Amino acid sequence: MKSVAIIGAGITGLTAAFYLRRAGFAVTIFEASQRAGGVIQSIRKDGFLAEFGPNTILETSPKIAQLVRDAGLEARKLATDPKAEARFVVRYGRPIEMPGKPLGFFTTPLFTAKAKLAVLREPFIKPRRDGVEESIGQFVVRRFNQEFLDHAIDALVAGIYAGDPNKLSLPHAFPKLKALEDNYGSMIKGQIFGARDRKKSGEVAKDRAAKFSFDEGLQVLPDTLAAQLGDSLKLNTPVTKLTQTSDGWRVTTANGDAEFGAVIYCGTAYKLAELEIESGAPGTVPARMETTNLPGRCPALQPFAEISYPPVAAVVLGFRREDVAHPACGFGMLIPKIEGFKILGTIFSSALFPNRAPAGHVTLTSYIGGARYPELALLPPEQLVETVLADLRVLLGVKGKPVFTQTATYSRAIPQYNVGYGKYRDLLNDLEARNPNLFFAGHYRDGVSLGDSIVSGVNIAERVGKTF
C-alpha cells in the first residue's frame, strides 16, 4: 500500500488525508500542536457558542458540499438565516446597510455622487496591459476612485485578509478581479458577461455563495475528519526534517523516523522556513537542494519566512438583547480605517444561526489587529474587551457589560499575498519539480478563505493520487 505523510492538521491537511484514505493510501498526519483544525475553534459555554476563527464556510465550489456529504455531516449542516443577509459598512460613524441589488447602489448613502459616477464610468476605462503588478488599492483607484478604495475596498480587505489594500497584490490576492479586467476589459462587464463561464465551471462568486456552518459550530468538520483518521493523526508531533530516500521520503520527528512514499506539506509558510530538507539521496535524481551550515535550516526554504502573518484577535461578547440598540440582524459590519475605529469588523453571530446565544441575548464577534493595527491584537484579554466595547458602544449602541466574554489571539493569523507574492508560488512549483513526491498545499499557496483551504486539500489529494 502506498504511504503518504501529511504535515499539518489544519483543514487542508485533514481534507487531503480524508480523501487519500478513501483512495486506498496509508496516511499519517503530523500535527505540531495539541489539537487538529488550525484556526477553526468553536466553544460552547453558558448557552453561547463562540467561533474564534472563521464563522462560516462559503460554498464557492461543489467540492466543498461534496466533502460535507462524504464526511456524513449533511444532517448537521446549517444554512445561514435568510433574514441575516444584510451587510453593513461603517460610514459617517455609523453602520449603513450595503445595497442588495445593483440599482440600490445609486440610492445608498454609503457613497457620494462622485463615487457613483465612477462606477458608471468604469466599463469605459481601458484595461491595463503592460504586465505591471498592481496592488488592489492601485487597481481600485485606477478603475474607480479614491473614495471607493477608502470607504469600500479597504473594509472588504480588512474582512478577508486583515490586510492593507495598498500592499496586497491584485493578481495573487484577488485573482478573479484581475481576470475580469483581463478577459472582459472591465469589472462591470465581467460580472455581466462572465456569468455563463462561472455557471459552466460550477464555481460561485464569493459574494453570491451560500454560507453555512454546523449545529455545534465549524469545529464539527475538523473534529469529524480527525475522528475518522484515528491513530493516523499524530498530535504534539512536529516534523523537524525531511530526507529524500531511494523510495520516497524519511520523516523525522522527536519520536523517531518513518519512511513514506510521498509527503504533503500543509502547514504555515513560516514553519516551512524552519524545516530541514535533505534531497538528492543515492539512487534518486539530485534535486540540487542547497545545504546549509545552520542546523535545522534550508536556504531554499528561507524566503518563506518573509511572508507576513499579522496578528489578529477575536473577541466574542454576549449581551442581553435590550443592551444592544442596533437590531444586529444581518451578517455583520465592516469598518474602513478612515472611520477611525479600532476594530476591523463585527459579525452578528447569533443572527446567522440558531442556538448561538440564549433566548433574549445577542452574540457579537469582533476582530482587531491585522496589518492595520497589529499592536492591538497583542493586548491582554481585558484590554481587548475594553477596546472592542468602546467601539461597539458608538457603533451599535451597546450599554452595560457583556454577560459572556471569550477572546483568542492568533499571533500569526493570515498570510498576506502582498505585491511580489508570485516569487513564493514560483518557488513552490520549482521545489515540487525538483523533489519528486514532495507536495505543498494550504492557505499560503491556494487562497486564505476556509473554502479555499478545503478545495486545496481536495485538489492536492487528487494530484497525489494521479502522480504518485
Legacy VTK file of the C-alpha trace (Angstrom):
# vtk DataFile Version 3.0
C-alpha trace
ASCII
DATASET POLYDATA
POINTS 468 float
0.000 0.000 0.000
1.346 3.437 -0.938
2.064 5.640 2.066
1.745 9.427 2.394
2.853 11.706 5.238
0.915 14.938 5.700
2.445 17.742 7.740
-0.181 19.942 9.376
-3.678 19.019 10.618
-5.446 22.203 9.653
-8.467 21.844 7.384
-6.306 21.416 4.247
-4.281 18.568 5.738
-7.349 16.877 7.210
-9.224 17.082 3.920
-6.281 15.699 1.959
-5.839 12.848 4.451
-9.555 12.034 4.375
-9.657 11.647 0.594
-6.324 9.846 0.289
-7.511 7.233 2.789
-10.691 6.785 0.766
-8.498 6.240 -2.292
-6.621 3.437 -0.554
-3.459 5.187 0.618
-1.881 4.620 4.015
-1.871 8.111 5.523
-0.157 9.559 8.594
-0.787 13.183 9.512
1.665 15.002 11.802
0.442 17.988 13.810
2.780 20.075 15.985
0.064 21.370 18.326
-2.250 19.546 20.710
-5.365 19.792 18.524
-6.451 19.432 14.921
-8.324 22.091 12.962
-5.899 25.010 12.927
-7.667 28.338 13.393
-11.096 26.678 13.390
-12.183 26.701 17.012
-15.723 26.585 18.434
-16.540 26.749 22.153
-19.959 26.126 23.727
-20.319 27.738 27.161
-23.171 29.176 29.233
-25.579 28.814 26.341
-23.336 30.779 23.937
-21.363 29.380 21.018
-18.135 31.242 20.294
-16.257 30.945 16.990
-12.692 32.218 17.155
-11.604 31.708 13.560
-13.948 31.807 10.587
-17.684 31.889 11.351
-18.995 30.429 8.100
-17.934 28.407 5.079
-18.657 29.906 1.664
-19.855 27.229 -0.732
-17.883 28.572 -3.697
-17.092 25.149 -5.167
-19.083 21.902 -5.457
-16.081 20.196 -3.841
-16.990 21.831 -0.529
-20.521 20.429 -0.479
-19.140 17.054 -1.551
-16.794 16.966 1.453
-19.716 17.623 3.798
-21.659 14.742 2.221
-18.665 12.391 2.189
-17.952 13.139 5.852
-21.555 12.269 6.743
-22.366 15.764 8.019
-25.362 16.700 5.848
-27.769 16.322 8.773
-25.677 18.663 10.938
-25.207 21.353 8.297
-26.891 24.707 8.942
-27.565 27.377 6.333
-27.487 30.997 7.431
-30.795 32.562 8.334
-32.227 34.173 5.134
-33.155 37.209 7.227
-29.484 37.726 8.086
-28.259 38.613 4.614
-27.858 42.337 5.311
-24.267 43.534 5.443
-23.210 46.871 6.843
-20.261 49.168 6.182
-19.465 51.964 8.584
-19.559 55.493 7.216
-20.176 58.803 8.981
-19.560 56.917 12.239
-22.497 54.523 11.850
-23.208 51.205 10.112
-25.054 51.652 6.812
-26.597 48.695 5.035
-24.984 47.791 1.730
-27.416 47.690 -1.186
-28.605 44.187 -2.014
-29.382 44.929 -5.663
-27.429 46.839 -8.348
-29.949 49.652 -8.572
-29.729 50.140 -4.820
-26.143 51.303 -5.249
-27.360 54.547 -6.785
-29.608 55.410 -3.841
-27.397 54.282 -0.947
-25.931 56.960 1.327
-22.724 54.912 1.526
-21.239 56.702 -1.479
-21.264 60.214 -2.831
-22.472 61.112 -6.315
-18.839 61.259 -7.437
-18.251 57.603 -6.452
-21.485 56.531 -8.150
-20.441 58.265 -11.351
-17.095 56.478 -11.145
-18.914 53.129 -11.248
-20.857 54.205 -14.326
-17.598 55.260 -15.965
-15.724 52.024 -15.149
-16.775 49.983 -18.231
-15.222 52.633 -20.466
-11.796 52.698 -18.797
-9.202 50.888 -20.868
-7.717 47.766 -19.260
-4.096 47.761 -18.223
-1.982 45.529 -20.489
1.602 46.455 -19.575
2.184 43.497 -17.256
2.923 45.631 -14.194
1.728 44.006 -10.955
-0.635 46.336 -9.105
-1.859 46.367 -5.538
-5.610 46.060 -5.083
-5.536 49.690 -3.938
-3.895 50.907 -7.152
-6.339 48.870 -9.221
-9.414 50.290 -7.478
-8.238 53.888 -7.710
-7.432 53.428 -11.397
-10.757 51.860 -12.309
-12.967 53.708 -9.808
-11.634 56.402 -7.450
-10.053 57.037 -4.046
-13.384 57.203 -2.251
-14.288 53.717 -3.425
-10.996 52.439 -2.034
-11.218 54.274 1.291
-14.851 53.503 2.070
-15.483 50.105 0.469
-12.459 48.079 -0.607
-10.419 48.914 2.478
-13.224 47.487 4.628
-13.532 44.408 2.400
-9.786 43.749 2.568
-9.917 44.029 6.368
-12.656 41.410 6.432
-10.831 38.915 4.208
-7.112 39.370 4.880
-6.980 41.775 7.820
-4.576 43.385 5.366
-3.525 46.619 3.690
-5.078 47.211 0.238
-2.044 49.251 -0.798
0.203 46.215 -0.240
-1.947 43.252 -1.268
-1.306 42.006 -4.799
-4.197 42.221 -7.252
-3.287 39.068 -9.263
-2.429 36.977 -6.195
-4.830 38.199 -3.506
-7.755 38.923 -5.852
-7.081 36.891 -8.996
-10.718 36.849 -10.076
-10.841 40.652 -10.208
-7.689 40.653 -12.325
-9.269 38.033 -14.601
-12.360 40.181 -15.097
-10.251 43.023 -16.454
-8.024 40.694 -18.488
-10.885 38.752 -20.054
-13.620 41.355 -20.350
-11.799 44.688 -20.112
-13.902 45.749 -17.137
-15.148 44.525 -13.765
-18.727 45.535 -14.548
-18.676 43.853 -17.958
-17.062 40.785 -16.438
-19.792 40.429 -13.829
-22.424 40.578 -16.545
-20.863 38.561 -19.366
-18.841 36.151 -17.220
-21.886 34.597 -15.554
-22.087 31.861 -18.194
-18.455 30.819 -17.695
-18.877 30.704 -13.915
-22.001 28.576 -14.246
-20.179 26.143 -16.544
-17.307 25.708 -14.049
-19.691 25.091 -11.166
-17.989 27.803 -9.118
-19.857 30.629 -7.414
-18.618 34.145 -6.716
-17.901 34.677 -3.019
-20.423 37.495 -2.744
-23.149 35.157 -4.024
-22.057 31.875 -2.454
-24.256 30.142 0.092
-22.904 30.290 3.647
-23.176 27.513 6.182
-21.923 26.093 9.460
-22.864 23.150 11.664
-25.076 22.681 14.708
-22.150 22.981 17.118
-20.036 25.324 15.025
-17.400 24.919 12.368
-15.208 22.755 14.587
-17.617 19.917 13.850
-15.927 19.484 10.458
-12.276 19.088 11.560
-13.341 17.037 14.594
-15.246 14.638 12.337
-12.357 14.289 9.887
-9.865 13.833 12.727
-12.033 11.128 14.338
-12.085 9.181 11.082
-8.283 9.336 10.911
-7.986 7.723 14.336
-4.443 6.705 15.263
-3.183 8.005 11.908
-3.343 11.518 13.383
-0.241 12.271 15.470
-0.754 15.332 17.694
2.091 17.113 19.513
4.419 15.727 16.851
6.295 18.443 14.961
8.292 17.360 11.932
11.851 18.632 12.037
13.455 17.108 8.966
12.672 15.504 5.615
15.259 13.298 3.938
14.869 12.035 0.399
15.492 8.299 0.009
15.614 5.932 -2.938
11.934 5.064 -2.347
10.496 8.390 -1.196
10.999 10.400 1.989
12.096 9.863 5.564
10.167 11.995 8.058
11.950 12.865 11.295
10.118 13.860 14.482
11.035 13.843 18.189
9.580 10.328 18.311
11.901 8.985 15.619
11.929 8.422 11.859
9.370 6.901 9.495
9.513 6.155 5.771
6.858 7.317 3.292
6.433 7.268 -0.440
5.279 10.902 -0.559
4.990 13.964 1.685
2.444 16.797 1.564
3.270 19.965 3.491
0.042 21.660 4.703
1.443 23.821 7.494
2.246 27.534 7.551
4.793 29.373 5.444
6.837 30.489 8.456
7.093 26.922 9.759
8.085 25.742 6.287
11.051 28.105 6.506
12.202 26.267 9.658
12.045 22.805 8.108
15.261 20.985 7.288
15.268 19.099 3.980
17.963 16.836 2.566
17.437 15.675 -1.000
19.430 14.076 -3.765
19.889 10.725 -1.978
21.665 7.842 -3.738
19.508 6.315 -6.421
17.432 9.462 -6.980
17.709 12.330 -9.391
19.626 15.050 -7.492
17.270 17.830 -6.507
20.069 20.398 -6.122
18.618 21.480 -2.778
21.368 23.533 -1.207
22.910 22.512 2.097
23.467 24.906 4.965
25.821 25.371 7.874
22.899 26.315 10.112
21.283 23.193 11.573
17.543 22.983 11.016
17.598 25.496 8.187
17.462 25.060 4.416
18.355 28.076 2.259
15.850 27.047 -0.409
13.074 27.451 2.161
14.257 30.645 3.862
12.256 33.044 1.636
9.021 31.721 3.174
9.975 33.389 6.451
9.465 36.735 4.673
5.715 36.191 4.214
3.843 38.477 6.587
1.320 36.970 9.019
-0.033 39.905 11.067
-1.646 39.087 14.420
-5.429 39.076 14.806
-7.514 38.767 17.961
-11.113 37.531 18.060
-13.315 38.957 20.801
-16.662 37.203 21.325
-19.111 39.066 23.540
-22.627 38.147 24.636
-25.170 40.798 25.680
-28.742 40.972 26.822
-30.854 41.891 23.818
-32.035 45.110 25.480
-28.419 46.233 25.934
-27.751 46.455 22.175
-29.592 49.289 20.443
-28.809 48.131 16.901
-31.017 45.275 15.612
-27.850 43.284 14.759
-29.969 41.134 12.465
-27.679 40.956 9.441
-24.363 39.252 8.712
-22.263 41.955 10.330
-20.392 45.185 9.720
-17.028 46.058 8.191
-15.139 49.171 9.188
-12.830 51.173 6.890
-9.690 52.552 8.503
-10.647 56.087 7.530
-13.542 55.950 10.024
-11.103 55.940 12.933
-12.306 52.914 14.906
-10.037 50.203 16.322
-11.940 47.051 15.366
-11.787 45.687 11.812
-15.351 44.449 11.835
-18.030 42.618 13.786
-20.089 39.546 12.890
-23.638 39.356 14.234
-23.098 35.710 15.145
-26.405 34.981 16.869
-28.340 36.321 13.863
-26.644 33.921 11.449
-27.503 30.572 13.026
-29.791 29.268 15.788
-28.515 28.451 19.292
-25.551 30.819 19.172
-26.907 32.679 22.205
-29.511 32.024 24.923
-33.002 33.395 24.357
-33.096 37.148 24.781
-29.365 37.563 24.132
-27.059 38.613 21.296
-23.604 37.316 20.348
-21.186 39.712 18.631
-17.811 38.511 17.287
-15.311 41.299 16.638
-11.818 41.190 15.166
-8.963 43.522 15.979
-5.357 43.917 14.821
-4.222 42.745 11.399
-1.936 44.816 9.208
-3.930 47.899 10.236
-3.227 47.824 13.994
-1.050 44.759 14.746
-0.109 46.005 18.206
-3.747 45.992 19.344
-4.158 42.273 18.689
-1.475 41.552 21.289
-3.190 43.395 24.136
-4.144 41.388 27.239
-7.681 39.935 27.126
-9.135 42.564 29.483
-7.831 45.400 27.320
-9.015 43.681 24.143
-12.535 43.546 25.559
-12.473 47.192 26.655
-11.122 48.328 23.277
-13.861 46.458 21.420
-16.560 47.660 23.820
-15.545 51.292 23.280
-16.213 50.931 19.534
-19.387 48.866 19.928
-20.878 51.464 22.251
-20.607 54.071 19.497
-21.416 51.859 16.500
-24.148 49.578 17.854
-25.364 51.432 20.911
-24.110 48.784 23.327
-24.578 49.617 27.001
-23.612 47.919 30.222
-21.237 44.997 30.460
-21.276 41.793 28.444
-22.655 38.696 30.155
-20.325 36.451 28.141
-16.698 37.099 27.203
-14.207 34.979 25.295
-11.063 36.047 23.447
-8.472 34.312 21.288
-5.285 35.794 19.867
-3.533 34.456 16.783
-0.030 35.888 16.851
0.409 34.918 13.197
-3.013 34.810 11.624
-3.398 35.228 7.854
-0.673 35.149 5.181
-0.556 38.410 3.262
-0.456 37.967 -0.523
1.397 41.231 -0.976
2.825 42.573 -4.238
5.587 40.230 -5.348
3.919 37.139 -3.891
4.394 35.328 -7.184
8.012 34.564 -6.290
6.849 32.323 -3.437
4.445 30.424 -5.634
7.143 30.049 -8.278
9.493 28.695 -5.644
6.902 26.134 -4.525
6.430 24.995 -8.125
10.207 24.696 -8.520
10.610 22.753 -5.269
7.956 20.270 -6.354
9.510 19.879 -9.806
12.975 19.217 -8.349
11.861 16.963 -5.474
9.733 14.030 -6.638
6.745 13.176 -4.414
7.064 16.304 -2.284
3.910 18.438 -2.457
2.714 21.748 -0.991
-0.840 22.873 -0.274
-2.726 25.219 2.007
-3.617 28.817 2.728
-0.149 30.172 1.911
-0.491 28.851 -1.645
-4.122 28.404 -2.686
-6.139 31.170 -1.008
-6.827 32.213 2.573
-10.548 31.532 2.976
-11.827 28.385 4.670
-13.401 27.293 1.392
-10.111 27.854 -0.445
-8.316 25.672 2.094
-10.842 22.856 1.724
-10.580 22.938 -2.070
-6.780 22.966 -1.742
-6.959 19.768 0.305
-9.260 18.076 -2.205
-7.087 19.118 -5.136
-3.791 18.006 -3.610
-5.273 14.607 -2.759
-6.388 14.233 -6.374
-2.971 15.309 -7.650
-1.095 12.907 -5.389
-3.427 10.110 -6.445
-2.659 10.742 -10.099
1.094 11.325 -9.898
2.266 9.055 -7.081
LINES 1 469
468 0 1 2 3 4 5 6 7 8 9 10 11 12 13 14 15 16 17 18 19 20 21 22 23 24 25 26 27 28 29 30 31 32 33 34 35 36 37 38 39 40 41 42 43 44 45 46 47 48 49 50 51 52 53 54 55 56 57 58 59 60 61 62 63 64 65 66 67 68 69 70 71 72 73 74 75 76 77 78 79 80 81 82 83 84 85 86 87 88 89 90 91 92 93 94 95 96 97 98 99 100 101 102 103 104 105 106 107 108 109 110 111 112 113 114 115 116 117 118 119 120 121 122 123 124 125 126 127 128 129 130 131 132 133 134 135 136 137 138 139 140 141 142 143 144 145 146 147 148 149 150 151 152 153 154 155 156 157 158 159 160 161 162 163 164 165 166 167 168 169 170 171 172 173 174 175 176 177 178 179 180 181 182 183 184 185 186 187 188 189 190 191 192 193 194 195 196 197 198 199 200 201 202 203 204 205 206 207 208 209 210 211 212 213 214 215 216 217 218 219 220 221 222 223 224 225 226 227 228 229 230 231 232 233 234 235 236 237 238 239 240 241 242 243 244 245 246 247 248 249 250 251 252 253 254 255 256 257 258 259 260 261 262 263 264 265 266 267 268 269 270 271 272 273 274 275 276 277 278 279 280 281 282 283 284 285 286 287 288 289 290 291 292 293 294 295 296 297 298 299 300 301 302 303 304 305 306 307 308 309 310 311 312 313 314 315 316 317 318 319 320 321 322 323 324 325 326 327 328 329 330 331 332 333 334 335 336 337 338 339 340 341 342 343 344 345 346 347 348 349 350 351 352 353 354 355 356 357 358 359 360 361 362 363 364 365 366 367 368 369 370 371 372 373 374 375 376 377 378 379 380 381 382 383 384 385 386 387 388 389 390 391 392 393 394 395 396 397 398 399 400 401 402 403 404 405 406 407 408 409 410 411 412 413 414 415 416 417 418 419 420 421 422 423 424 425 426 427 428 429 430 431 432 433 434 435 436 437 438 439 440 441 442 443 444 445 446 447 448 449 450 451 452 453 454 455 456 457 458 459 460 461 462 463 464 465 466 467
